Amino acid sequence: MDTNHKLAGKNVLITAGAQGIGESITRHFIDGGANVAIHYFSSADKANELVAYATGKGQKALAIRGDLTQEADANAMVEQTAAALGGLDILINNAGSLVDRKRLGEMETDFWHKVMDINMTSMMFVTRAAAPHLAKHDCSSIVNLASLAGRKGGHAGSLVYSTSKGAILTFTRALSSELGPQGTRVNAVAPGLILGTSFHDTHTTKESAAATVAGIPIARAGNAADVARAVVYLASEYDGFITGATLDINGGVYNM
């Protein structure tokens, strides 16, 4: 699908846009002609590399560091984005982490809140700050990154992560109704096993990955570009009729 004519000149904010799936998403938007604000927490070098890649193509770009679990950082990031790019058309809520695997009996209250804040509260902060800027356009779009774990419950030790990702699915549906009248569509993607990212390099063993791949109908794991193409599709259809939907990207291991 040719999205270039739809993305050219659009202003996009990607949270955690400098590593893993986020980096691929950012590159796809840049290649589509969009201006990008790249949020990062620890990947400064890659964020700056992406800025150089975009500006080399004649597009606006900036890198913004922030801890999005802090309301002030989330607000400042959005305001800086709108000021630097001249507005905001598309928000990609990609930031999130498993952090660590803990079963219910091991669950400390602080750990529960930490993961929920990283995956869900931060998304609310950013979206709340971005919504008035998105409303200034007749057609705007939000894409939230959920997970297959939010559908199925995840593997052992991912209780709070899976719960937070399931909440994102509901957050997406609720927001689509709330923000629809202002012209903002809200959708989500739910990736399954996406190898080659720091997430699975850290939290998924080779044995677990192999077992998962064995159950995938198309007999391979996903990669970051598989997710990025879907995100760009949903975002670039900012004048379309899809909202409140979740696109499952898992090779057919789960569908509904």
C-alpha positions as CSV (number, residue, x, y, z in Angstrom):
1,M,0.0,0.0,0.0
2,D,1.3,3.4,-0.9
3,T,1.0,5.6,2.1
4,N,3.4,8.3,1.1
5,H,0.8,10.7,-0.2
6,K,-1.1,10.4,3.1
7,L,1.9,10.7,5.4
8,A,3.9,13.4,3.6
9,G,4.1,16.5,5.9
10,K,2.2,14.9,8.7
11,N,3.5,15.4,12.3
12,V,4.0,12.3,14.3
13,L,5.0,11.6,17.9
14,I,6.3,8.1,18.6
15,T,7.0,7.2,22.3
16,A,10.0,4.9,22.8
17,G,10.7,5.5,19.2
18,A,14.4,4.8,19.2
19,Q,14.6,1.1,19.9
20,G,13.1,-2.2,18.8
21,I,9.6,-2.0,17.3
22,G,9.6,1.8,18.0
23,E,12.7,2.3,15.9
24,S,11.1,0.4,13.0
25,I,7.9,2.4,13.3
26,T,9.9,5.7,13.3
27,R,11.8,4.7,10.2
28,H,8.6,3.7,8.4
29,F,7.1,7.1,9.1
30,I,10.2,8.9,8.0
31,D,10.3,6.9,4.8
32,G,6.6,7.9,4.3
33,G,7.6,11.6,4.4
34,A,6.3,12.5,7.9
35,N,7.9,14.8,10.4
36,V,8.7,13.0,13.6
37,A,9.2,13.6,17.3
38,I,11.1,10.6,18.7
39,H,10.7,10.1,22.4
40,Y,13.4,8.0,24.2
41,F,14.5,7.3,27.7
42,S,17.9,5.7,27.4
43,S,18.5,5.4,23.6
44,A,20.0,8.8,22.9
45,D,22.4,7.7,20.2
46,K,19.8,5.9,18.2
47,A,17.3,8.8,18.6
48,N,19.8,11.2,17.3
49,E,20.7,8.9,14.4
50,L,17.0,8.8,13.5
51,V,16.8,12.6,13.7
52,A,19.7,12.9,11.3
53,Y,18.1,10.3,8.9
54,A,14.9,12.4,8.8
55,T,16.5,15.8,8.4
56,G,18.7,14.3,5.7
57,K,15.5,13.7,3.8
58,G,14.4,17.4,4.3
59,Q,11.8,16.5,7.1
60,K,11.5,18.0,10.5
61,A,12.6,15.8,13.4
62,L,13.6,16.1,17.0
63,A,14.5,13.7,19.9
64,I,13.0,14.2,23.3
65,R,14.1,12.4,26.4
66,G,11.6,11.8,29.2
67,D,10.2,9.5,31.9
68,L,6.6,9.2,30.8
69,T,5.5,7.8,34.1
70,Q,6.1,11.4,35.3
71,E,3.1,13.6,34.3
72,A,5.3,16.7,33.9
73,D,7.7,14.9,31.4
74,A,4.7,13.6,29.4
75,N,3.2,17.1,29.2
76,A,6.4,18.7,28.3
77,M,7.2,16.2,25.6
78,V,3.8,16.8,23.8
79,E,4.2,20.6,24.1
80,Q,7.7,20.5,22.7
81,T,6.6,18.3,19.9
82,A,3.7,20.5,18.9
83,A,5.9,23.6,19.0
84,A,8.8,22.1,17.0
85,L,6.7,20.4,14.4
86,G,4.0,23.0,14.1
87,G,1.2,20.7,15.4
88,L,0.4,17.0,15.9
89,D,-1.5,14.7,13.5
90,I,-0.6,11.2,14.7
91,L,0.3,9.8,18.1
92,I,1.9,6.4,18.5
93,N,1.9,5.1,22.1
94,N,4.6,2.5,21.9
95,A,6.4,2.9,25.3
96,G,6.1,-0.1,27.6
97,S,8.0,-2.9,29.3
98,L,7.6,-6.3,31.1
99,V,10.4,-5.2,33.5
100,D,10.7,-8.6,35.1
101,R,8.8,-11.9,35.5
102,K,6.9,-12.2,38.8
103,R,4.1,-14.6,39.7
104,L,1.2,-13.6,42.0
105,G,2.9,-14.9,45.1
106,E,6.1,-12.9,44.3
107,M,4.2,-9.7,43.5
108,E,5.2,-6.7,45.5
109,T,2.8,-3.8,45.5
110,D,5.5,-1.4,44.3
111,F,6.3,-3.6,41.4
112,W,2.7,-3.9,40.4
113,H,2.3,-0.1,40.3
114,K,5.6,0.3,38.5
115,V,4.6,-1.9,35.5
116,M,1.1,-0.5,35.4
117,D,2.6,3.1,35.4
118,I,5.1,2.3,32.6
119,N,2.5,0.6,30.4
120,M,-0.8,2.2,31.1
121,T,-0.6,5.4,33.2
122,S,2.1,6.9,31.0
123,M,-0.1,6.2,28.0
124,M,-2.9,8.1,29.6
125,F,-0.6,11.0,30.5
126,V,0.6,11.3,26.9
127,T,-2.8,10.9,25.3
128,R,-4.4,13.4,27.6
129,A,-1.8,16.0,26.7
130,A,-1.9,15.2,23.0
131,A,-5.7,15.1,22.5
132,P,-6.2,18.9,22.3
133,H,-3.5,19.2,19.6
134,L,-5.0,16.3,17.7
135,A,-8.4,17.9,17.8
136,K,-7.1,20.9,15.8
137,H,-7.1,18.7,12.7
138,D,-10.2,17.5,10.9
139,C,-8.7,14.0,10.9
140,S,-6.1,12.7,13.3
141,S,-5.1,9.3,14.6
142,I,-3.7,7.4,17.6
143,V,-2.3,3.9,17.6
144,N,-1.6,2.1,20.9
145,L,0.8,-0.8,21.2
146,A,-0.9,-3.6,23.1
147,S,0.2,-7.3,23.1
148,L,-0.9,-10.8,22.5
149,A,-0.4,-11.1,26.2
150,G,-3.3,-8.8,26.7
151,R,-5.5,-11.2,24.7
152,K,-4.3,-14.5,26.1
153,G,-2.7,-13.7,29.5
154,G,0.9,-14.2,28.6
155,H,3.5,-16.7,29.8
156,A,4.3,-17.4,33.4
157,G,5.4,-14.4,35.3
158,S,3.8,-11.8,33.1
159,L,0.7,-11.2,35.2
160,V,0.9,-7.5,35.6
161,Y,2.3,-6.9,32.1
162,S,-0.5,-8.9,30.6
163,T,-3.1,-7.1,32.7
164,S,-1.7,-3.7,31.7
165,K,-1.8,-4.7,28.0
166,G,-5.3,-5.9,28.3
167,A,-6.2,-2.6,29.8
168,I,-4.8,-0.9,26.7
169,L,-7.3,-2.8,24.6
170,T,-10.2,-1.4,26.7
171,F,-8.5,2.1,26.8
172,T,-8.4,2.0,23.0
173,R,-12.1,1.1,22.6
174,A,-13.2,3.7,25.2
175,L,-11.1,6.5,23.7
176,S,-12.4,5.8,20.2
177,S,-15.8,6.7,21.4
178,E,-14.7,9.6,23.4
179,L,-12.4,11.2,20.8
180,G,-14.3,10.2,17.7
181,P,-16.4,13.4,17.7
182,Q,-13.3,15.6,17.6
183,G,-12.1,13.7,14.5
184,T,-9.5,11.4,16.2
185,R,-9.5,7.7,15.4
186,V,-8.0,5.4,18.0
187,N,-6.8,1.9,17.3
188,A,-4.4,-0.6,18.7
189,V,-2.1,-3.4,17.5
190,A,-1.4,-6.5,19.5
191,P,1.9,-8.1,18.5
192,G,2.7,-11.7,19.3
193,L,6.3,-13.1,19.3
194,I,8.5,-10.4,17.7
195,L,12.1,-11.5,17.8
196,G,15.1,-9.3,17.3
197,T,14.1,-6.8,19.9
198,S,15.6,-6.1,23.3
199,F,12.3,-7.1,24.9
200,H,12.5,-10.7,23.8
201,D,16.3,-10.8,24.0
202,T,15.9,-10.0,27.7
203,H,12.7,-11.8,28.7
204,T,12.3,-14.8,26.3
205,T,14.5,-17.8,26.4
206,K,15.5,-19.5,23.1
207,E,13.6,-22.6,24.3
208,S,10.4,-20.6,24.9
209,A,10.7,-18.8,21.6
210,A,11.2,-22.1,19.7
211,A,8.1,-23.6,21.4
212,T,6.1,-20.6,20.6
213,V,7.2,-20.6,16.9
214,A,6.2,-24.3,16.7
215,G,2.6,-23.3,17.4
216,I,2.4,-20.4,14.9
217,P,0.5,-21.4,11.7
218,I,2.8,-19.5,9.3
219,A,5.8,-21.2,11.0
220,R,7.9,-18.1,11.8
221,A,8.2,-15.4,14.5
222,G,7.4,-11.9,13.7
223,N,9.9,-9.0,13.3
224,A,9.7,-5.3,14.1
225,A,8.8,-4.4,10.5
226,D,5.8,-6.6,10.6
227,V,4.4,-4.4,13.4
228,A,5.6,-1.1,11.9
229,R,3.7,-1.7,8.6
230,A,0.5,-2.4,10.5
231,V,1.0,0.7,12.7
232,V,1.6,2.9,9.7
233,Y,-1.4,1.5,7.9
234,L,-3.8,2.3,10.8
235,A,-2.2,5.7,11.3
236,S,-2.1,6.7,7.6
237,E,-5.8,5.9,7.3
238,Y,-6.4,9.0,9.4
239,D,-9.4,9.9,7.2
240,G,-10.7,6.3,7.2
241,F,-13.5,4.4,9.0
242,I,-11.5,2.2,11.3
243,T,-11.6,3.1,14.9
244,G,-11.8,1.2,18.2
245,A,-10.2,-1.8,16.6
246,T,-7.2,-4.0,17.5
247,L,-5.2,-5.6,14.8
248,D,-3.6,-8.8,15.9
249,I,-0.1,-9.4,14.5
250,N,0.8,-12.9,15.6
251,G,1.0,-15.2,12.5
252,G,-2.4,-16.7,13.3
253,V,-1.6,-18.2,16.7
254,Y,-4.6,-16.3,18.1
255,N,-7.5,-14.6,16.4
256,M,-11.0,-13.5,17.1
